[in-house]
Amino acid sequence: MLVLAAIVPVLPLWLFTSRSDFRQQAILVALGCALCCLVAIALYQRAAGGRRPFHTVAVAEFSGVARADVASASEPAAMPREIPSRRGMQWRALGACAGGFTVLVTLAALAGGAPQRTVLMQRIHDAGAEFANVRVEKVSDVQFHDPSKTPDYYTATAVVRLGRGATGRPVTATVHTDTPDRPVPGSRVSVLYAPAQPHLGALAGDERSLGAVLHGNTMSTMGTWASMTAWILGMGFSVRVVWELYGFRSFSRLGRDDKAVRAKVLGPDFWREGSKKEQCLKILTPSSRVAHFLINVTDRDLPDSLNGQQLWLCWDAHRGSGGKRFSPKSTPAALVSDDGWVMHGMLKSRDAKLLADEGVPVEKAHAGMAHVEETADVATAGVEETAGPEKTVKIVKTVPEQAVAEAKAATRTLRLWDPRSAWPLFIRPSALAPAALLIACGALLTCDIPVFWRWTTAIAGVVVGLAVALLSTIHQPLRPAKENAR
């Protein structure tokens, strides 16, 4: 995440900064900060005793809250009205997805742009560049091009007359033209040259083709718009991914549209529908219905004590309940353990509909458990006696059940199960080296290198970036462990 945050400024600097020297220095500083982040991650892992496997971090997350926080080990804990938020998980997923798209668009923009003016253009610019239509004196190497998706055009080498120099003699220059009509002696073409110093030479082109580079921009206006459009589409896709994975709710304050049910964990499995399958936890309700709690975990990521454990399953009963074609296929859900840990995930909308009759609103589950835990329908707050001349009156003050439930929930400690927040501990060292190579590709593209090598470097950066994403997201061994020899 820190590496992606350091790389994000590269794209706006490349597209919207006109000073080439400042642009290159600023981009190199940003890439240098990203490289420092990689070094910091490596040092952090070393200080923590080395890299820890993801399943070790995941299992350790379950031991964050002691059983002593629960009122009694033999009684189920009340369903809380507030649970730890999933907002951090949403932002982390958005940052990873958006950062990946930003890197791809940035590599394409770096490859397709010009980091600085050519030597000839820089000299003409410093001498006072102007565009002008000049006369063609000689034409050679004329070639006709007939591409399938663009209009026909001619390329040629032409000698053009620029005007009279300081000596008063006519000055000519050789340019390479690209025109829709066949150039002939006497025709006119647009060139860029310095009227005060015509002996410097000229470049064929007009304001549309050379204006952006002349003014210090790396890309034409069309190229800039194309890059920004691709980036915006990538951000929209990233938001869509977060919406599918976690929804937009923080799912921390449970309200009237949320339902809950006591259930038992059966263990990790896959939800399957046709050729589709997703990792999940199978949950068994009291009515023997099996719900699929979508979360990316395996057997190694969970302690053995989790199987068969009784807990609360709560979900958003409103999202996806319409049953329309474009309705969400899953709804935010959470598992709330009596041990005090909370696991956020999603519940398939079909399962949510099947559990609609069995589940109860969270507020009723919240107050109902308080009623079970109390030995009477009311709690005695105190007794006062008042004596009068004729009789003595006893006044009994009671506290509503809902207040008792809220008081119990307020004293209960809940911990979010989110092992991926500790990603610097379990990220593979083999992912840091390709990330450094990706940064080196970006730095190389800020230099003036031939077009072929620019695109070769960009393609290599894309391949390396995909390798980084693969090594950063796959937590299982790439090769299964070999069985011990008998």
C-alpha positions as CSV (number, residue, x, y, z in Angstrom):
1,M,0.0,0.0,0.0
2,L,2.8,2.4,0.9
3,V,4.6,1.5,-2.3
4,L,1.5,2.2,-4.4
5,A,0.9,5.5,-2.6
6,A,4.4,6.6,-3.6
7,I,3.9,5.6,-7.2
8,V,0.5,7.3,-7.7
9,P,1.9,10.8,-8.1
10,V,4.0,9.7,-11.1
11,L,1.0,9.8,-13.6
12,P,-0.2,13.4,-12.9
13,L,3.5,14.6,-12.9
14,W,4.0,12.9,-16.3
15,L,0.8,14.2,-17.9
16,F,0.5,17.8,-16.4
17,T,4.0,19.1,-15.8
18,S,5.6,21.0,-18.7
19,R,9.1,21.5,-17.2
20,S,11.1,18.4,-18.3
21,D,13.9,18.8,-15.7
22,F,11.5,19.3,-12.8
23,R,9.2,16.5,-14.0
24,Q,12.0,13.9,-14.2
25,Q,13.4,14.9,-10.8
26,A,10.0,14.7,-9.1
27,I,9.2,11.4,-10.6
28,L,12.5,9.9,-9.6
29,V,12.0,11.2,-6.1
30,A,8.5,9.5,-5.9
31,L,10.0,6.3,-7.2
32,G,12.8,6.6,-4.7
33,C,10.3,6.9,-1.9
34,A,8.6,3.7,-3.2
35,L,11.9,1.9,-3.1
36,C,12.6,3.1,0.4
37,C,9.2,1.6,1.4
38,L,10.3,-1.8,0.1
39,V,13.5,-1.5,2.1
40,A,11.5,-0.6,5.2
41,I,9.2,-3.6,4.7
42,A,12.3,-5.9,4.5
43,L,13.8,-4.4,7.6
44,Y,10.5,-4.7,9.4
45,Q,10.3,-8.4,8.7
46,R,13.8,-8.9,9.8
47,A,13.2,-7.0,13.1
48,A,10.1,-9.1,13.7
49,G,12.2,-12.3,13.4
50,G,11.6,-13.0,9.7
51,R,8.6,-13.5,7.5
52,R,5.6,-15.3,9.1
53,P,3.4,-17.5,7.0
54,F,-0.1,-16.1,6.4
55,H,-1.8,-19.0,8.2
56,T,0.3,-18.3,11.3
57,V,-0.8,-14.7,11.4
58,A,-4.4,-15.7,10.7
59,V,-4.6,-18.2,13.5
60,A,-3.0,-15.8,15.9
61,E,-5.8,-13.3,15.3
62,F,-8.2,-15.6,17.1
63,S,-6.3,-15.4,20.4
64,G,-6.6,-11.6,20.7
65,V,-9.6,-11.7,23.1
66,A,-9.7,-14.0,26.1
67,R,-12.8,-16.0,27.1
68,A,-12.8,-14.1,30.4
69,D,-14.5,-11.2,28.6
70,V,-17.7,-13.3,28.3
71,A,-20.0,-13.5,31.2
72,S,-20.1,-17.2,31.5
73,A,-18.6,-20.0,29.4
74,S,-21.8,-22.0,29.5
75,E,-24.1,-19.2,28.4
76,P,-24.2,-17.6,24.9
77,A,-23.2,-14.0,24.8
78,A,-25.7,-11.3,23.8
79,M,-25.8,-10.1,20.2
80,P,-24.1,-6.7,20.2
81,R,-25.6,-3.7,18.4
82,E,-22.2,-2.4,17.4
83,I,-19.3,-4.4,16.1
84,P,-15.8,-3.4,14.7
85,S,-16.1,-1.7,11.3
86,R,-15.0,-3.3,8.0
87,R,-14.0,0.1,6.6
88,G,-10.3,-0.6,6.8
89,M,-10.7,-3.8,4.8
90,Q,-12.7,-1.8,2.2
91,W,-10.0,0.9,1.9
92,R,-7.2,-1.6,1.7
93,A,-9.0,-3.5,-1.1
94,L,-9.7,-0.2,-3.0
95,G,-6.1,0.9,-2.6
96,A,-4.7,-2.4,-3.9
97,C,-7.0,-2.5,-6.9
98,A,-6.8,1.2,-7.8
99,G,-3.1,1.1,-7.3
100,G,-2.7,-1.8,-9.7
101,F,-4.7,0.0,-12.4
102,T,-2.7,3.2,-11.8
103,V,0.6,1.3,-12.3
104,L,-0.7,-0.1,-15.6
105,V,-1.9,3.2,-17.0
106,T,1.3,4.9,-15.8
107,L,3.5,2.4,-17.6
108,A,1.5,2.9,-20.8
109,A,1.7,6.7,-20.5
110,L,5.4,6.6,-19.9
111,A,6.0,4.4,-22.9
112,G,3.8,6.4,-25.2
113,G,5.0,9.9,-24.2
114,A,8.2,11.9,-24.9
115,P,10.2,12.7,-21.8
116,Q,11.8,15.7,-23.3
117,R,12.3,17.6,-26.6
118,T,14.7,16.2,-29.1
119,V,18.1,18.0,-29.4
120,L,17.0,19.7,-32.7
121,M,13.6,20.8,-31.3
122,Q,15.3,22.2,-28.1
123,R,17.7,24.3,-30.2
124,I,14.8,25.6,-32.4
125,H,12.7,26.3,-29.2
126,D,15.6,28.2,-27.6
127,A,16.0,30.3,-30.8
128,G,12.3,31.2,-31.0
129,A,10.3,28.5,-32.7
130,E,7.5,29.2,-35.2
131,F,5.3,27.2,-37.5
132,A,5.2,28.1,-41.1
133,N,4.0,26.8,-44.5
134,V,7.2,26.6,-46.7
135,R,7.8,25.7,-50.3
136,V,9.2,22.3,-51.2
137,E,12.2,22.4,-53.5
138,K,13.0,18.7,-54.0
139,V,11.3,15.4,-53.1
140,S,12.8,11.9,-52.8
141,D,12.0,8.6,-51.2
142,V,8.2,9.0,-51.7
143,Q,6.3,6.0,-50.2
144,F,2.5,5.4,-50.2
145,H,0.9,3.8,-47.1
146,D,-2.5,2.2,-47.2
147,P,-3.4,1.2,-43.6
148,S,-6.7,-0.7,-43.1
149,K,-8.0,1.5,-40.2
150,T,-6.6,5.0,-41.0
151,P,-6.6,7.2,-44.1
152,D,-4.0,6.8,-46.8
153,Y,-0.9,9.0,-46.5
154,Y,2.5,9.6,-48.1
155,T,6.0,9.8,-46.5
156,A,8.9,11.4,-48.2
157,T,12.2,13.2,-47.7
158,A,11.8,16.8,-48.9
159,V,14.1,19.8,-49.2
160,V,12.3,23.0,-48.1
161,R,13.2,26.7,-48.4
162,L,13.1,28.4,-45.0
163,G,14.1,32.0,-45.9
164,R,17.3,34.1,-46.0
165,G,19.9,33.7,-43.3
166,A,22.2,36.3,-41.8
167,T,24.3,36.3,-45.0
168,G,21.3,37.1,-47.2
169,R,21.5,33.8,-49.0
170,P,18.5,31.4,-49.1
171,V,18.6,28.7,-46.4
172,T,17.2,25.2,-47.1
173,A,16.6,22.2,-44.7
174,T,15.8,18.6,-45.2
175,V,12.7,17.3,-43.5
176,H,10.8,14.0,-43.4
177,T,7.2,14.7,-44.3
178,D,3.9,12.8,-43.6
179,T,1.1,14.2,-45.8
180,P,-2.2,13.0,-47.2
181,D,-1.3,14.1,-50.7
182,R,1.8,13.2,-52.7
183,P,4.4,15.9,-52.2
184,V,5.9,17.4,-55.4
185,P,8.3,20.3,-56.0
186,G,6.4,23.5,-55.6
187,S,3.9,22.2,-53.0
188,R,3.9,23.5,-49.5
189,V,4.3,21.8,-46.1
190,S,4.1,22.9,-42.5
191,V,7.4,23.0,-40.6
192,L,8.7,24.2,-37.3
193,Y,11.8,26.4,-37.5
194,A,13.5,29.4,-35.9
195,P,13.1,32.5,-38.2
196,A,16.0,34.2,-36.4
197,Q,18.3,31.3,-37.0
198,P,17.1,29.2,-40.0
199,H,20.4,27.5,-40.3
200,L,19.5,25.3,-37.3
201,G,17.2,23.3,-39.5
202,A,13.5,22.4,-39.4
203,L,11.0,19.7,-38.3
204,A,8.0,18.8,-40.5
205,G,4.7,19.1,-38.6
206,D,2.1,21.5,-37.4
207,E,0.7,22.7,-34.1
208,R,-1.4,19.6,-33.8
209,S,1.4,17.1,-34.2
210,L,4.3,19.0,-32.6
211,G,2.6,21.6,-30.3
212,A,2.4,19.4,-27.2
213,V,6.1,18.4,-27.3
214,L,7.1,21.9,-28.2
215,H,5.4,23.3,-25.1
216,G,7.0,20.7,-22.8
217,N,4.2,18.2,-22.6
218,T,4.9,14.5,-22.7
219,M,1.8,13.6,-24.7
220,S,-0.7,15.2,-27.1
221,T,-4.0,16.3,-25.8
222,M,-5.6,13.2,-27.2
223,G,-3.1,11.0,-25.5
224,T,-3.6,12.8,-22.2
225,W,-7.4,12.4,-22.4
226,A,-7.0,8.7,-23.3
227,S,-4.7,8.1,-20.3
228,M,-7.1,9.9,-17.9
229,T,-10.1,8.1,-19.4
230,A,-8.4,4.7,-18.9
231,W,-7.5,5.7,-15.3
232,I,-11.0,6.8,-14.5
233,L,-12.4,3.5,-15.9
234,G,-9.9,1.7,-13.8
235,M,-11.1,3.6,-10.7
236,G,-14.7,2.8,-11.5
237,F,-13.8,-0.9,-11.8
238,S,-12.0,-0.8,-8.5
239,V,-15.0,0.6,-6.8
240,R,-17.1,-2.1,-8.3
241,V,-14.7,-4.8,-7.0
242,V,-14.9,-3.3,-3.5
243,W,-18.7,-3.3,-3.8
244,E,-18.7,-6.9,-4.7
245,L,-16.3,-8.0,-2.0
246,Y,-17.4,-6.0,0.9
247,G,-20.3,-3.7,0.0
248,F,-20.3,0.0,0.8
249,R,-21.5,-0.3,4.4
250,S,-19.1,-0.2,7.3
251,F,-21.4,-2.8,8.9
252,S,-20.5,-1.6,12.4
253,R,-23.8,-0.2,13.6
254,L,-26.5,-2.8,13.2
255,G,-30.0,-1.5,12.6
256,R,-33.5,-2.5,11.8
257,D,-32.7,-4.0,8.4
258,D,-30.1,-6.4,9.9
259,K,-30.9,-9.9,11.1
260,A,-29.1,-12.4,13.3
261,V,-29.3,-16.1,14.1
262,R,-27.4,-18.4,16.4
263,A,-25.4,-20.9,14.2
264,K,-22.6,-23.4,14.3
265,V,-19.5,-23.4,12.1
266,L,-19.0,-26.5,10.0
267,G,-15.6,-25.4,8.5
268,P,-14.1,-24.1,5.3
269,D,-15.6,-25.2,2.0
270,F,-16.5,-23.8,-1.5
271,W,-19.7,-22.3,-2.6
272,R,-20.5,-23.7,-6.0
273,E,-22.9,-22.7,-8.7
274,G,-22.3,-24.3,-12.1
275,S,-18.7,-23.6,-13.0
276,K,-18.4,-20.8,-10.4
277,K,-17.0,-21.4,-7.0
278,E,-15.9,-19.2,-4.1
279,Q,-14.2,-19.9,-0.8
280,C,-16.5,-19.8,2.2
281,L,-17.3,-21.0,5.7
282,K,-20.2,-23.3,5.9
283,I,-22.6,-22.3,8.7
284,L,-25.3,-24.5,10.1
285,T,-28.4,-22.9,11.6
286,P,-30.8,-24.5,14.2
287,S,-33.2,-25.4,11.5
288,S,-30.5,-27.5,9.7
289,R,-30.1,-24.9,6.9
290,V,-26.6,-24.5,5.6
291,A,-25.4,-20.9,4.8
292,H,-22.3,-20.0,2.9
293,F,-20.3,-17.2,4.6
294,L,-18.0,-16.0,1.8
295,I,-14.5,-15.3,3.0
296,N,-11.1,-16.2,1.5
297,V,-9.8,-18.7,4.1
298,T,-8.6,-22.3,4.1
299,D,-8.2,-25.0,6.8
300,R,-4.7,-23.8,7.6
301,D,-5.9,-20.3,8.4
302,L,-8.4,-21.3,11.1
303,P,-7.8,-23.1,14.5
304,D,-9.3,-26.5,14.9
305,S,-11.4,-25.3,17.8
306,L,-13.5,-23.1,15.4
307,N,-15.2,-26.1,13.8
308,G,-18.4,-26.8,15.7
309,Q,-18.3,-23.5,17.6
310,Q,-21.6,-21.7,18.3
311,L,-21.7,-18.0,17.4
312,W,-23.9,-15.3,15.9
313,L,-24.4,-14.9,12.2
314,C,-25.7,-11.4,11.3
315,W,-26.4,-10.0,7.9
316,D,-27.9,-7.1,6.0
317,A,-31.4,-8.5,5.1
318,H,-32.2,-5.6,2.8
319,R,-29.5,-5.7,0.2
320,G,-30.2,-8.2,-2.6
321,S,-33.7,-8.9,-1.4
322,G,-35.3,-7.5,-4.5
323,G,-34.5,-10.5,-6.6
324,K,-34.1,-8.4,-9.8
325,R,-31.7,-9.1,-12.6
326,F,-29.1,-6.5,-11.4
327,S,-29.7,-7.0,-7.7
328,P,-26.5,-7.8,-5.7
329,K,-25.7,-11.5,-5.5
330,S,-24.4,-11.2,-1.9
331,T,-25.0,-9.1,1.1
332,P,-22.7,-7.9,4.0
333,A,-22.5,-10.3,6.9
334,A,-20.4,-10.9,10.0
335,L,-19.7,-13.7,12.4
336,V,-19.7,-12.6,16.1
337,S,-18.1,-15.2,18.4
338,D,-18.8,-15.6,22.1
339,D,-15.0,-15.4,22.5
340,G,-15.1,-11.8,21.3
341,W,-13.8,-11.9,17.8
342,V,-15.7,-10.6,14.7
343,M,-15.2,-11.8,11.2
344,H,-16.5,-9.8,8.3
345,G,-17.5,-11.3,5.0
346,M,-20.5,-11.7,2.7
347,L,-23.5,-13.9,2.6
348,K,-25.1,-15.1,-0.7
349,S,-28.4,-13.4,-1.3
350,R,-30.1,-16.7,-1.9
351,D,-29.0,-17.9,1.6
352,A,-30.1,-14.6,3.1
353,K,-33.6,-15.2,1.7
354,L,-33.7,-18.7,3.0
355,L,-32.7,-17.5,6.5
356,A,-35.2,-14.6,6.5
357,D,-37.8,-16.4,8.4
358,E,-35.4,-18.0,10.8
359,G,-33.4,-14.8,11.6
360,V,-34.6,-12.2,14.0
361,P,-33.9,-8.5,13.9
362,V,-30.6,-7.6,15.7
363,E,-32.4,-5.4,18.2
364,K,-34.7,-8.2,19.2
365,A,-31.8,-10.7,19.5
366,H,-29.9,-8.1,21.5
367,A,-32.7,-7.7,24.0
368,G,-33.9,-11.3,23.9
369,M,-30.5,-12.6,25.1
370,A,-30.6,-10.2,28.0
371,H,-34.0,-11.7,28.9
372,V,-32.5,-15.2,28.9
373,E,-29.6,-14.2,31.0
374,E,-31.7,-12.6,33.7
375,T,-33.5,-14.7,36.3
376,A,-36.5,-12.4,36.2
377,D,-38.3,-10.2,33.7
378,V,-37.1,-7.1,35.5
379,A,-34.0,-6.1,37.4
380,T,-34.3,-4.6,40.8
381,A,-32.5,-1.3,41.1
382,G,-33.2,-0.5,44.8
383,V,-35.9,-0.4,47.5
384,E,-37.0,2.6,49.4
385,E,-39.3,2.7,52.4
386,T,-41.4,5.8,53.4
387,A,-43.2,5.9,56.7
388,G,-46.3,7.9,57.2
389,P,-48.7,8.3,60.1
390,E,-51.0,5.5,58.9
391,K,-48.9,3.2,56.6
392,T,-45.5,2.2,55.2
393,V,-45.1,2.2,51.4
394,K,-42.4,0.2,49.6
395,I,-41.2,1.6,46.2
396,V,-39.4,-0.9,43.8
397,K,-37.4,0.7,41.0
398,T,-36.8,-1.4,37.8
399,V,-34.5,-1.1,34.9
400,P,-35.9,-2.1,31.4
401,E,-34.4,-5.2,29.8
402,Q,-33.1,-3.3,26.9
403,A,-31.0,-1.1,29.2
404,V,-29.5,-4.3,30.8
405,A,-28.6,-5.6,27.4
406,E,-26.9,-2.4,26.3
407,A,-25.0,-2.3,29.6
408,K,-23.7,-5.8,29.1
409,A,-22.8,-5.2,25.5
410,A,-21.0,-2.0,26.4
411,T,-18.6,-3.9,28.7
412,R,-17.9,-6.6,26.2
413,T,-14.6,-6.4,24.2
414,L,-14.8,-7.2,20.5
415,R,-11.8,-7.7,18.2
416,L,-11.8,-7.6,14.4
417,W,-10.4,-10.7,12.8
418,D,-8.4,-9.0,10.0
419,P,-5.0,-10.8,9.4
420,R,-4.4,-9.0,6.1
421,S,-3.9,-5.8,8.0
422,A,-0.6,-7.3,9.0
423,W,0.5,-7.7,5.4
424,P,4.1,-6.5,6.0
425,L,4.7,-9.6,8.1
426,F,3.6,-12.2,5.6
427,I,4.4,-10.7,2.2
428,R,6.9,-12.8,0.4
429,P,10.5,-11.5,0.1
430,S,10.3,-12.9,-3.5
431,A,7.7,-10.2,-4.2
432,L,9.9,-7.3,-3.0
433,A,12.6,-7.9,-5.7
434,P,10.2,-7.8,-8.6
435,A,8.6,-4.7,-7.1
436,A,12.1,-3.0,-7.1
437,L,12.5,-4.1,-10.7
438,L,9.1,-2.5,-11.5
439,I,10.3,0.7,-10.0
440,A,13.5,0.5,-12.0
441,C,11.4,0.2,-15.2
442,G,9.5,3.3,-14.4
443,A,12.7,5.2,-13.7
444,L,14.2,4.1,-17.0
445,L,11.1,5.3,-18.9
446,T,11.7,8.9,-17.7
447,C,14.9,9.0,-19.8
448,D,15.0,9.7,-23.5
449,I,15.4,6.2,-25.0
450,P,14.3,4.9,-28.5
451,V,10.7,4.0,-29.0
452,F,11.3,0.3,-29.4
453,W,13.1,0.1,-26.0
454,R,10.5,2.3,-24.4
455,W,7.7,-0.2,-25.2
456,T,9.9,-3.2,-24.4
457,T,10.6,-1.7,-21.0
458,A,6.9,-1.0,-20.4
459,I,5.9,-4.5,-21.4
460,A,8.5,-5.9,-19.1
461,G,7.2,-3.7,-16.3
462,V,3.6,-5.0,-16.9
463,V,4.9,-8.6,-16.6
464,V,6.8,-7.9,-13.5
465,G,3.8,-6.0,-12.0
466,L,1.6,-9.1,-12.6
467,A,4.2,-11.2,-10.9
468,V,4.2,-8.9,-7.9
469,A,0.4,-9.1,-7.7
470,L,0.5,-12.9,-7.9
471,L,3.2,-13.2,-5.2
472,S,1.5,-10.7,-2.9
473,T,-2.0,-12.2,-3.0
474,I,-1.4,-16.0,-3.1
475,H,-0.6,-17.1,0.5
476,Q,-0.5,-20.8,-0.1
477,P,2.8,-22.5,-1.1
478,L,3.3,-22.5,-4.8
479,R,4.5,-26.1,-4.5
480,P,3.0,-28.6,-2.1
481,A,5.3,-29.9,0.5
482,K,6.8,-33.3,-0.3
483,E,5.8,-36.2,1.9
484,N,8.4,-37.6,4.1
485,A,10.2,-40.6,2.7
486,R,9.2,-43.9,4.2
